[in-house]
Amino acid sequence: MASLLFNGTYALAASAASTYVVTFQQATLVTENRGRYSGNQAVWEFTYKIKKQ
């Protein structure tokens, strides 16, 4: 089991998505909290792209 720590909240106006491709990244710190690897940490990076189809 891992715990996730999200750093930030993102908002996007609907008008921005209608004409542009919006890309943003979010780094998330993951800490293992059980078992053999308890206490180990990793950074996961999520990339989101929002565009009108």
N, C-alpha and C positions, 0 to 999 in steps of 0.2 A: 504494500500500500504506500502511496506517495502523497504528499501534501503539495498543493500548488499555491503559489503566491503571485497574484496578478498585480502588476504595477501600472495602473492607469485605467481611465474610462474614456471611451471614444464616442463622439457624436458626429453625425454626418447629415447635412441638410439635403433634403430630397432634390432640390434644384441642382446641387453640385453633382449628384449621381446621374442626372439626365444628360449632361454634356461632356463629362470628363471621366477618365478612369482614375479612381482614387485608390492609392496604395498606401498602406501603413503597416508597420511592424510592431510587434509586442514581444518583449523578452519576459520570460516567466521562470522564476526560480523554483526548481523541484527538489524537495528534500525527502529522501527515503526515511520512513519512520518505523519500519518493522523489519525483523529478520536479519539476515546475514549482512546486508548492506546498509543497515540503519545508520543514519547520520551523514551518509554520502549526499552530495548535492550536484545538480546539473542545471544548466541554463538551456531552456527550450526557447526557440525563436519562432514565432508564428508570423506569417506574412499574409495579409488580407488584400485582395483586389476587388473593388466594387465598380461595376460598370453596367450601363444600360444595355439590354439585349434587343 
